[in-house]
Amino acid sequence: MYDKMLFYNDNIPYLFHSNILEYDMNAASLSLSERFGLLPKETIERLKRLPKQQRVIETGLIRRNDKEFSVIVDKKLLEVREQFINENNITPEEIISLHSDAIIFASRKKIKNNIDGIQFKEAMRCTGYINYKRIEMFYNDGYIDYKGAVQQLIDQQRMGINLYLIKIFKYIENYDTQILKYMSRFQRDYLMDQLQEFVYESFGRLGDFKYANLELFAYIANIVVQEMKRW
């Protein structure tokens, strides 16, 4: 897994009642360039003075125009990311997913966030997780953060399936057996076209109108059943 920019732990399709963290490498390309001397000092100092958005653009242009530099940055990124994992004693079983310079894992350990001068920052903390067809859902305190989904489709479902999923997470977090009645009622109303029209838009990815979401409902139902066996 450590040699992959993008990795999902298929052994963790969902997780609840956990301390889930995301740590990101701060200004990855610039930090790595400074740490390993990959760019002239003058260039590094100039990039440091730029506003964040402009710095990201400028660094991206440098990577685009210098393929050798880009390859070395990626190599060093993977090395430092693995070093972060090892120095924090994060086991493979605790890693949920890896996204370039970001590590998402479940742990209650104290985290060392400075790795030989390269700073990692906590970008997210949540208690629940579901991976549905590489759409990752991170739940915390009545809100879901999504990764891997088409943002426009998520926005369309903010008051639809998004609210349905939030309630599912809440029921599970509270060990509430009323979840079965809620799912049954929601899916019945969905199939009978009794919900608002926007609820029938495809969730997260492009798909067939209305029916693309039925697979999601089945997936969630299976998770609920499996989770309730532990209550």
Backbone torsions as a table, in degrees:
resi	resn	phi	psi	omega
1	MET	NA	-30.0	-171.9
2	TYR	-69.3	-19.6	-179.5
3	ASP	-92.6	9.5	-178.5
4	LYS	-109.3	134.7	175.5
5	MET	-67.2	-38.2	-179.5
6	LEU	-123.1	125.1	-177.7
7	PHE	-144.5	136.5	173.5
8	TYR	-120.5	134.3	177.5
9	ASN	-83.5	103.5	-177.2
10	ASP	-67.8	-11.5	176.4
11	ASN	-83.0	-5.0	177.1
12	ILE	-125.8	74.6	177.0
13	PRO	-73.7	-21.0	176.2
14	TYR	-158.9	159.5	-178.2
15	LEU	-158.7	135.3	-179.4
16	PHE	-134.1	163.7	178.1
17	HIS	52.7	43.5	-175.7
18	SER	-128.4	166.2	173.6
19	ASN	-103.0	95.9	-174.8
20	ILE	-101.0	128.2	-174.6
21	LEU	-123.2	148.6	167.5
22	GLU	-122.7	126.0	174.0
23	TYR	-117.3	130.4	-179.7
24	ASP	-114.6	144.5	174.1
25	MET	-72.3	126.7	-176.2
26	ASN	-73.3	122.1	179.3
27	ALA	46.0	61.3	-167.7
28	ALA	-51.1	-56.8	-175.8
29	SER	-61.0	-41.7	-179.3
30	LEU	-70.2	-43.9	179.9
31	SER	-61.4	-43.1	179.2
32	LEU	-67.6	-38.4	178.8
33	SER	-62.9	-39.9	179.5
34	GLU	-71.6	-43.6	-176.5
35	ARG	-64.7	-38.4	-174.5
36	PHE	-109.3	9.1	176.6
37	GLY	63.2	43.6	-176.0
38	LEU	-87.5	-14.5	177.6
39	LEU	-133.0	155.3	175.6
40	PRO	-58.0	147.1	-178.4
41	LYS	-58.7	-37.0	-179.3
42	GLU	-62.8	-40.5	179.5
43	THR	-65.2	-42.9	179.6
44	ILE	-62.0	-45.9	-179.4
45	GLU	-64.5	-37.6	178.3
46	ARG	-65.1	-43.9	179.6
47	LEU	-63.7	-36.8	179.8
48	LYS	-61.6	-33.1	-176.1
49	ARG	-79.7	-12.2	-177.0
50	LEU	-78.4	151.3	170.6
51	PRO	-59.7	153.2	-171.8
52	LYS	-53.0	-49.6	-175.9
53	GLN	-62.0	-42.7	179.3
54	GLN	-67.9	-36.8	178.5
55	ARG	-62.8	-41.6	178.8
56	VAL	-61.9	-42.8	-179.9
57	ILE	-63.9	-47.7	-178.1
58	GLU	-62.4	-43.3	179.5
59	THR	-64.8	-38.7	177.4
60	GLY	-62.5	-38.0	178.2
61	LEU	-66.6	-40.0	178.6
62	ILE	-62.6	-43.2	179.8
63	ARG	-65.5	-38.6	-179.8
64	ARG	-66.0	-37.7	-174.9
65	ASN	-88.1	-13.0	-179.7
66	ASP	-130.0	89.4	-175.1
67	LYS	-64.0	-36.3	180.0
68	GLU	-64.1	-43.6	176.5
69	PHE	-59.5	-44.1	-178.3
70	SER	-61.8	-41.4	179.4
71	VAL	-63.9	-42.4	-179.3
72	ILE	-66.3	-40.9	178.2
73	VAL	-59.4	-45.6	179.8
74	ASP	-62.6	-40.6	179.4
75	LYS	-62.4	-47.2	-179.9
76	LYS	-67.0	-35.5	177.9
77	LEU	-59.0	-47.7	179.7
78	LEU	-62.9	-38.1	180.0
79	GLU	-65.3	-46.2	-177.3
80	VAL	-71.8	-36.1	176.4
81	ARG	-61.1	-43.6	178.0
82	GLU	-65.7	-36.8	178.3
83	GLN	-63.2	-40.4	176.1
84	PHE	-58.9	-44.9	-179.6
85	ILE	-62.8	-45.3	-176.9
86	ASN	-69.4	-42.6	-177.3
87	GLU	-70.4	-20.5	176.3
88	ASN	-99.3	8.3	177.2
89	ASN	53.1	41.2	176.8
90	ILE	-85.8	120.7	-176.8
91	THR	-83.2	159.0	176.5
92	PRO	-56.9	-31.6	-179.7
93	GLU	-70.5	-20.3	-179.4
94	GLU	-89.9	-18.3	-177.8
95	ILE	-77.5	124.7	179.2
96	ILE	-90.7	-48.0	176.8
97	SER	-161.8	159.6	177.1
98	LEU	-124.9	131.1	-179.3
99	HIS	-130.7	92.4	-180.0
100	SER	53.4	-109.3	-177.1
101	ASP	-91.3	9.6	-178.5
102	ALA	-110.4	138.7	177.5
103	ILE	-120.3	124.3	178.0
104	ILE	-113.7	124.7	-173.1
105	PHE	-153.1	163.4	178.0
106	ALA	-109.0	120.3	-177.1
107	SER	-165.2	151.9	173.8
108	ARG	-116.0	13.8	179.2
109	LYS	-75.9	157.6	171.3
110	LYS	-73.1	129.3	-172.4
111	ILE	-99.1	128.7	172.1
112	LYS	-84.3	117.7	-172.9
113	ASN	-106.4	1.8	175.3
114	ASN	-114.8	113.3	-177.9
115	ILE	-111.8	98.0	-179.5
116	ASP	50.4	45.5	175.2
117	GLY	90.9	-8.4	177.7
118	ILE	-99.2	121.5	-173.3
119	GLN	-88.4	134.2	170.5
120	PHE	-110.6	140.1	-179.7
121	LYS	-119.9	146.3	176.0
122	GLU	-72.8	118.6	-176.8
123	ALA	-102.2	-19.1	-176.9
124	MET	-162.4	147.8	173.2
125	ARG	-141.8	127.6	-178.9
126	CYS	-147.8	176.5	-175.0
127	THR	-117.1	-16.0	-177.8
128	GLY	-134.9	152.0	-176.0
129	TYR	-150.1	137.5	170.8
130	ILE	-137.8	135.4	174.3
131	ASN	-111.8	113.9	179.3
132	TYR	-119.7	106.4	179.8
133	LYS	52.3	42.6	178.8
134	ARG	70.9	11.5	165.5
135	ILE	-93.5	114.1	-177.8
136	GLU	-95.4	133.0	179.4
137	MET	-116.7	124.3	-179.6
138	PHE	-117.0	115.7	-173.7
139	TYR	-104.5	135.9	172.4
140	ASN	-155.0	120.1	170.1
141	ASP	51.3	51.3	173.9
142	GLY	83.4	13.9	-179.4
143	TYR	-139.0	142.7	176.1
144	ILE	-116.6	129.0	172.1
145	ASP	-101.3	132.1	-175.9
146	TYR	-110.7	141.8	170.4
147	LYS	-126.8	141.1	175.7
148	GLY	86.9	7.1	-179.8
149	ALA	-108.6	158.7	174.4
150	VAL	-74.6	115.1	-172.3
151	GLN	-57.5	-39.1	-179.6
152	GLN	-60.5	-39.7	-179.7
153	LEU	-71.0	-35.9	175.8
154	ILE	-64.2	-43.9	180.0
155	ASP	-60.6	-37.8	179.0
156	GLN	-64.9	-25.9	-175.9
157	GLN	-104.0	13.1	-178.2
158	ARG	-55.4	-39.3	-179.2
159	MET	-100.8	9.5	-178.6
160	GLY	-117.0	-108.8	-176.4
161	ILE	-63.0	-29.9	175.8
162	ASN	-57.2	-44.8	178.2
163	LEU	-66.4	-37.2	176.1
164	TYR	-58.6	-46.6	-178.6
165	LEU	-67.0	-38.6	177.1
166	ILE	-58.8	-43.5	179.0
167	LYS	-65.1	-37.7	177.2
168	ILE	-60.1	-48.5	178.6
169	PHE	-59.1	-43.5	-178.3
170	LYS	-62.7	-45.4	178.1
171	TYR	-57.9	-44.7	-178.9
172	ILE	-66.2	-44.1	-179.8
173	GLU	-59.4	-32.6	-177.4
174	ASN	-95.5	5.3	-178.0
175	TYR	52.5	43.4	-173.4
176	ASP	-95.9	113.6	-177.4
177	THR	-71.1	-8.9	176.0
178	GLN	-66.8	-7.7	180.0
179	ILE	-58.7	-34.5	-178.1
180	LEU	-65.9	-43.6	177.8
181	LYS	-64.4	-40.3	-179.7
182	TYR	-62.7	-47.3	179.6
183	MET	-61.7	-43.7	-178.7
184	SER	-61.8	-44.6	-178.9
185	ARG	-66.7	-43.6	-179.0
186	PHE	-63.0	-46.2	-177.5
187	GLN	-69.4	-34.5	175.6
188	ARG	-62.9	-47.9	180.0
189	ASP	-64.2	-35.8	178.8
190	TYR	-63.0	-48.6	-177.5
191	LEU	-68.0	-25.9	179.7
192	MET	-93.2	11.1	177.8
193	ASP	56.6	40.2	-178.9
194	GLN	-102.1	2.0	179.4
195	LEU	-99.1	169.3	-179.8
196	GLN	-64.7	151.2	-170.9
197	GLU	-58.8	-37.5	-175.7
198	PHE	-67.1	-19.1	179.0
199	VAL	-65.0	-24.5	-175.9
200	TYR	-87.6	-2.1	174.2
201	GLU	-68.1	148.6	-179.3
202	SER	-60.7	138.0	-176.0
203	PHE	-94.7	120.8	169.9
204	GLY	80.8	-38.0	178.9
205	ARG	-141.0	157.8	179.1
206	LEU	-64.0	138.4	-179.6
207	GLY	-168.4	-176.8	-179.5
208	ASP	-66.3	140.6	177.8
209	PHE	-57.0	131.0	176.5
210	LYS	73.5	-57.6	-168.7
211	TYR	-77.6	-17.6	179.1
212	ALA	-63.6	-25.3	-176.9
213	ASN	-84.0	-15.8	-177.6
214	LEU	-63.2	-34.1	177.9
215	GLU	-65.6	-37.6	175.8
216	LEU	-61.8	-45.7	-179.8
217	PHE	-60.4	-40.7	179.0
218	ALA	-65.1	-40.4	179.4
219	TYR	-62.9	-45.7	179.6
220	ILE	-64.2	-41.7	179.9
221	ALA	-59.6	-41.7	179.3
222	ASN	-64.3	-41.1	177.8
223	ILE	-61.3	-45.5	-179.0
224	VAL	-59.9	-45.8	179.9
225	VAL	-60.8	-45.2	-180.0
226	GLN	-64.9	-40.6	-179.0
227	GLU	-68.6	-38.7	-178.6
228	MET	-66.3	-21.9	177.5
229	LYS	-64.5	-20.2	-178.4
230	ARG	-91.1	-9.4	-175.9
231	TRP	-77.3	NA	NA
